[in-house]
Amino acid sequence: VVLVGHSASGLCLTHAIHTFGTKKISSAVFVAAIMLRSGFVTTEDVKI
């Protein structure tokens, strides 16, 4: 699977990569999107 994220959906992309890993996701394309560094969480992540 190749995932593409734009703008704030880069957060979803980062979450998907951490959740499913490279066995399910072969590539992720961030198009003018937010990309969190590894280990960084947002306030929305804490609510989950």
C-alpha positions in Angstrom: 0.0 0.0 0.0 1.2 3.5 -0.8 -0.4 6.2 1.4 -0.5 9.9 0.4 -1.3 12.6 2.9 -1.8 16.4 2.4 -1.7 19.1 5.1 -3.0 17.9 8.5 -3.7 14.4 7.2 0.1 13.9 7.5 -0.8 13.2 11.2 -3.0 10.3 10.1 -0.3 9.0 7.8 2.2 9.0 10.7 -0.2 7.2 12.9 -0.9 4.6 10.2 2.8 3.9 9.7 3.3 3.4 13.4 0.3 1.2 13.7 0.7 -1.0 10.6 4.4 -0.8 9.9 6.3 -1.6 6.7 4.7 -5.0 6.3 1.5 -3.3 5.2 2.7 0.1 4.0 5.4 0.2 1.4 5.6 4.0 1.0 4.2 7.2 2.5 4.1 10.4 0.6 3.7 13.7 2.6 2.5 16.4 0.2 2.9 19.7 2.1 1.9 17.7 5.1 2.7 17.7 8.8 5.2 14.9 9.7 5.8 14.2 13.3 9.2 12.9 14.4 9.3 9.4 16.0 8.0 9.4 19.6 6.3 12.8 19.4 2.6 12.8 20.4 -0.1 15.5 20.0 -2.8 16.4 22.5 -5.2 14.4 20.3 -3.0 11.3 20.6 -3.2 11.6 24.4 -7.0 11.7 24.3 -7.1 8.2 22.6 
